[in-house]
Amino acid sequence: MNAGAFDEVTSCLVKVSEKTEGGNNMALVENVATLQKSQDLLEAGEKKTMIKKIMRQIQEEPLDSLSSSVRKQAMEILTQLSHTQPTLDMRERSELMNMCVQSVFSLPSVQAMQEKDEAKAETIQGPPGADVYSRGALVAWSSSCPQTLYHQTLEALQTLLKALFIEDPTAAGLKSILEALGPWMNSGKAQERARAVNSNVSMLNHMLLTLPSFMPLGFPALGLLLGRLILRIGDPDEEIGREALDGIIILYTMLELQKRARDKEETNKKELYENNKHFLGPYNPVSPCQNILRVIAVTALCPSRSGGWGEFGDFLGPQQIKDLLLAALEGLKGSSEAPGKDSREVMQLASEVMLSLVLEWYRHRAPEVIPEIMQGIYTQLSHIQEPRARQVALLPVSLLASSFMTEVVVALLMCPLPLNRGMSTGLEDIRPGRIVTLQFISCVILDCNGAEMWRQLMLCKPSCDVRDLLDLLLGSLKEKPVTKEGRASIVPLAAASGLCELLSVNSCMGRVRRIYPQLLLALLIQVHYHIGLNLPGCVAPPKDTKKGAQPSLFVPVRWVVRVVKTLLLRMGCSCETTFLEDQGGWELMEKAESHHRGVALLARAMVQYSCQELCRILYLLIPLLERGDEKHKITATAFFVELLQMEQVRRIPEEYSLGRMAEGLIHHDPIMKVLSIRGLVILARRTEKTAKVKALLPSMVKGLKNMDGMLVVEAVHNLKAVFKERDRKLMDSAVYVEMLQILLPHFSDAREDVRSSCINLYGKVVQKLRAPRTQAMEEQLVSTLVPLLLTMQEGNAKVSQKCVKTLLRCSYFMAWELPKRAYSRKPWDSQQQTVAKICKCLVNTHRDSAFIFLSQSLEYAKNSRASLRKCSVMFIGSLVPCMESIMTEDRLNEVKAALENLRHDPEASVCICAAQVQDHILASCWQNSWLPHGDSWVCYPATTHRWSPSCENLPTSHQRRSWIMQALGSWKMSLKQ
């Protein structure tokens, strides 16, 4: 086709809308004829450009009226273009079909368009003297023209769809056409449903008469098409129902032809069609649902082949059954333009009948597509608002579960779990007297769609099936939320949510109690697994624009904790739940570093309130201690350790109690060591176990080395119970010293509670020391002086008070005579002389430990807290001059480097203090070590700020210390730069 013809067609198409219908409306038709006569192939760009221009012209047509033939003529051109090369790809064809279908189907009904045109015609006033006959003729013309033009336009659309199918006569091509027509089959407007049904039947009739061989046997869209047509048989509009039934007859005829062609049987199409029509029977306008019943029953229970009716059920495989069910669900969707109440009830009844019958006759073919069916129900429920319609949509859940419980449960576990945006509050405070209803709790875990699906599953099942359901949920709760490939899995969280919904059904409580211990332990382990885990399919709600409040962040572990709360409440453990709420146990359970504490707190509460199920839990835990990964073992051990307080533990062989705890002392995980210490301390309360536990005390203490400060505090707090008053003399002092060595490094921990606890525990351990004092004791306590003195100055009243108490205890045991100001918590900023006295006392009393004091103060100068860096600098400024006689070059360079770095500290007060200390050290060393007493001719460098590195004029007694002179000289030069 040449460029002139191309321009002529498109330009004429544009002009048509600007002309009157009686003027140039034939110009486009003539150009269509020109296009038909052209034998030249269009270039790809020319054809696509022309189609885009035509589509643009169709889109510009109004959707509320049909005032010109532009739509019809444009689609006729598109039909002719479909016969030319190159062909459109799948996406382009789908876009073209969707646009044309929308343009035609969205038009008002023919009656509405006629009334609108009649109203316009009646308002036209004829000229004076015009006769009544002319005005009547105008009205008559306006009544007939829209109807004729509408039918022509609809026919043009159907012709275009047929042409596009011929262009791509494949299953995919047919499916794309059905997808374009599908949404209109369930429209709330009768005229739109009628157009969609009519177009589908027209396509089927065309395929039956001309292209039967193109229909794939059991093609993918068969179930969806059949389901939509069956649903429309029950349409409130009788004409739609009759046409839908005719479409099913045509469809069945085509399928039978395909089957007979495959078997090489000759068949008369017309005769086969009449036979199918006879078996399906006439349309019953009184009871449309009877028509649905007859169609599905005949499909499933057909006569023998000799009777002329084929076995149409053979064409319905699992995918077709799934599509049938999803098509039935489509009819339940609400619409802002839905029909009246009676019509809506008829359509819901049609969907219910269809769902029930399909599952009754074809349930045995559904197992492999149950996940897709459940996902489809879950998705469709979001679009179904009417309560009765939702009940109908949930029917497949219970009907399929009656035969395939496992498959349905597995499918429900795979459904996504978005946070319910309207029910995310109110569960934070679950206590007796303030407990929200369990139905509310369950909806917090699941969104309303998922909750209804689980409830439908449980309410329709007998007790024996509830037991099977619980076993399935328990099996899922024992899975890890991370697959072998390292991907996150939502199955355990979904199982926990399903269990929470089940707990709202009172009739299920007996079955739940049967496996309560297993459920509780599985959930506690899942809490540990879900800490810090991000799961797919879990979406937090958007911001509430009405209230302007930010939504709470979705954290999976909190959901699992809530299920634990719900389970405990339903099992009558309200006191235990309240205890954990008051003690902050739930928050501990949600954190990785404190999860074991939360679990232990729960077990302790259950022991305290004598929970009836503890014996079953105890015997269940024994084999679990050696199973699973680290998280599994930690959770199980944390619960088991607290149960060692029970009297029933005496019945357990020692290898499972004392033996397991002793093995835990050499475990590589620090938490397991701490839990083992806790278990041994509990066992030590029993007289027969005390001696064996105390024999393990050295191993307990050694296991605390290189451990986190919080764990150390927890372990030492438990160990205090072993150090009883009457056994102090029998205790090896080496154990105490080793414990002091473990506690000391944590004096500088960044966490206040760790520092305070370690310092306090240090003092209490010192109280237990007894004479004679060993060298190890003295060395250990001397090494505590500087950390206590510096920590006392950090500005924290609580920590400082603990430091004073511990320092007093050390001084009392060691008989130290420290300056009274050493026990003061007042800041050192204005007490330089006090610091100097303390340093002088320390060096004179513990000269051999002077370098330890210096190293400790240099280490504290690197602390993250500015207050500690500042007081350590001040301490160094007073300590170094006191060490003049024993100072070495390396140590002085180390001090110099540390102070130089601190001069660039981000805290201004630290910088100033470091500069002052530098000057103080220089002045003190000059005056005390390098200036002869009484030499007035040498100026004091602190006042003149002059410095000479030369040492040739120094007295002979001082030339041996020339390296100090050089070091101080270079230091002074660096200060001037």
Summary of the structure (lengths in Angstrom):
residues: 977
radius of gyration: 44.7
end to end distance: 88.0
largest distance: 144.9
contacts: 3181
relative contact order: 0.03
helix: 69%
strand: 0%
